[in-house]
Amino acid sequence: MPALSTEALEQLFVQARTHNGFAHEPIPESTLRRLYDLMKWGPTSMNCQPARLLFVSSPEGKARLAPALSPGNLDKTLAAPVTVIVATDSAFYEHLPTMFPSYDARPMFAGNAELAATTAFRNGTLQGAYLILAARALGLDCGPMSGFDTATLNAAFFPDGRYQANFLCNLGIGDPARLHPRGPRLAFEEACRIV
């Protein structure tokens, strides 16, 4: 497989920023569908695919989201064209017979709540990262964040308890004037070892 071009790598990684402001330009449903159609191919363990995405774009949806947001995230989230709630399905294993037909892995998770929760969180977070890369590949800017009350958000959007919010990600065309100065990154020697 050939390496991506320098321009593609710049778009996906080097120029990636956490955006705090976006142009007032809606994101069409067709783009959100294309976004999912890209991110769904990212690998997860046993192809478990526990991430569940809720694209919040309507004024009514944003009003339901607002009470869960921390003050520092309120204005930028309400103004973003779309806010994705990246959640995990606590019963993701119900789909394993279809998603992972190699053998019956469902009982492994159905009978072990701790293993199911750990697997859902780890792989759902990984899928959230795929979401960000897919968005950047499609020319969208992202504002991933914590800074919300999980219980309030889950009660508003996932009251049956099956899905659990992991993090939020604002999407749109970023406003470069609203960016904070870029922070430094750890050097290879500070963050990595080869053994």
NUROLO-154986 format. One record per residue (C-alpha): residue in three letters; x, z, y. Coordinates in steps of 0.1 Angstrom, whole numbers, padded with zeros to 4 digits, always signed. Last residue first. Example, Ala and Ser with C-alpha at 12.3 -4.5 7.8 and 13.67 -1.06 7.14 Angstrom:
! NUROLO-154986
ser+0137+0071-0011 ala+0123+0078-0045 
This chain:
! NUROLO-154986
val+0124+0228-0026 ile+0117+0211+0008 arg+0105+0234+0035 cys+0082+0228+0064 ala+0068+0245+0095 glu+0097+0256+0116 glu+0122+0230+0104 phe+0097+0202+0109 ala+0092+0213+0145 leu+0061+0232+0156 arg+0039+0214+0180 pro+0036+0219+0218 gly+0003+0221+0237 arg-0012+0192+0256 pro-0024+0200+0290 his-0062+0205+0290 leu-0083+0173+0289 arg-0112+0169+0313 ala-0097+0140+0333 pro-0093+0121+0299 asp-0131+0119+0295 gly-0137+0114+0258 ile-0160+0087+0244 gly-0182+0107+0221 leu-0182+0133+0194 asn-0184+0171+0195 cys-0173+0188+0162 leu-0187+0221+0150 phe-0173+0243+0122 asn-0182+0258+0088 ala-0220+0262+0089 gln-0235+0273+0056 tyr-0260+0253+0036 arg-0282+0269+0009 gly-0293+0297+0031 asp-0330+0287+0034 pro-0328+0290+0072 phe-0303+0261+0076 phe-0306+0250+0112 ala-0317+0279+0134 ala-0308+0307+0109 asn-0274+0290+0101 leu-0266+0288+0138 thr-0275+0324+0145 ala-0255+0336+0115 thr-0225+0315+0124 asp-0222+0327+0159 phe-0202+0300+0177 gly-0167+0295+0190 ser-0152+0273+0162 met-0143+0239+0175 pro-0137+0202+0169 gly-0139+0181+0201 cys-0136+0145+0190 asp-0130+0111+0205 leu-0146+0080+0191 gly-0128+0047+0185 leu-0139+0040+0150 ala-0106+0052+0135 arg-0109+0084+0156 ala-0143+0091+0141 ala-0130+0084+0106 leu-0100+0108+0112 ile-0124+0135+0125 leu-0148+0131+0095 tyr-0118+0132+0071 ala-0109+0166+0086 gly-0145+0178+0080 gln-0142+0165+0044 leu-0112+0188+0040 thr-0132+0217+0054 gly-0159+0209+0028 asn-0133+0209+0001 arg-0119+0243+0009 phe-0153+0259+0018 ala-0171+0245-0012 thr-0144+0254-0037 thr-0141+0290-0023 ala-0179+0294-0024 ala-0182+0280-0060 leu-0153+0301-0073 glu-0169+0332-0058 ala-0204+0324-0071 asn-0192+0319-0107 gly-0218+0309-0132 ala-0231+0278-0114 phe-0194+0269-0107 met-0180+0265-0142 pro-0215+0256-0155 arg-0215+0224-0134 ala-0182+0210-0148 asp-0199+0190-0175 tyr-0172+0164-0184 ser-0159+0132-0169 pro-0192+0125-0151 phe-0180+0139-0117 met-0204+0128-0090 thr-0234+0124-0112 pro-0231+0155-0133 leu-0215+0172-0103 his-0246+0170-0081 glu-0258+0205-0089 tyr-0223+0217-0082 phe-0228+0214-0044 ala-0250+0246-0046 ser-0234+0264-0017 asp-0236+0232+0003 thr-0211+0233+0031 ala-0216+0227+0068 val-0200+0205+0095 ile-0225+0207+0124 val-0218+0175+0143 thr-0224+0175+0180 val-0234+0142+0195 pro-0235+0128+0230 ala-0216+0158+0244 ala-0232+0175+0274 leu-0247+0204+0255 thr-0214+0209+0237 lys-0193+0208+0269 asp-0217+0233+0286 leu-0219+0258+0258 asn-0184+0260+0244 gly-0169+0286+0267 pro-0200+0307+0266 ser-0200+0310+0228 leu-0226+0288+0211 ala-0254+0301+0188 pro-0281+0302+0215 ala-0273+0266+0224 leu-0279+0249+0190 arg-0317+0250+0191 ala-0316+0236+0226 lys-0291+0209+0215 gly-0316+0199+0187 glu-0344+0196+0212 pro-0323+0176+0236 ser-0315+0152+0208 ser-0280+0146+0195 val-0273+0170+0167 phe-0257+0152+0137 leu-0260+0176+0107 leu-0234+0170+0081 arg-0232+0184+0046 ala-0198+0189+0031 pro-0197+0198-0007 gln-0183+0165-0019 cys-0174+0177-0055 asn-0153+0147-0064 met-0137+0170-0090 ser-0115+0182-0061 thr-0122+0161-0030 pro-0110+0127-0021 gly-0119+0109+0012 trp-0144+0082+0004 lys-0173+0100+0022 met-0154+0097+0055 leu-0159+0060+0059 asp-0196+0057+0051 tyr-0202+0088+0072 leu-0187+0072+0103 arg-0206+0040+0095 arg-0239+0059+0095 leu-0229+0077+0127 thr-0221+0043+0143 ser-0255+0028+0131 glu-0272+0058+0146 pro-0259+0047+0180 ile-0236+0071+0200 pro-0250+0077+0234 glu-0228+0072+0265 his-0226+0099+0291 ala-0188+0099+0290 phe-0174+0130+0273 gly-0158+0163+0283 asn-0138+0189+0264 his-0119+0167+0241 thr-0095+0181+0215 arg-0068+0154+0215 ala-0056+0128+0191 gln-0031+0104+0208 val-0004+0110+0181 phe-0027+0112+0152 leu-0054+0086+0145 gln-0048+0064+0175 glu-0010+0066+0174 leu-0010+0059+0137 ala-0032+0028+0143 glu-0009+0015+0171 thr+0022+0021+0149 ser+0006-0001+0123 leu-0005+0015+0090 ala+0020+0016+0061 pro+0015-0009+0034 met+0000+0000+0000 
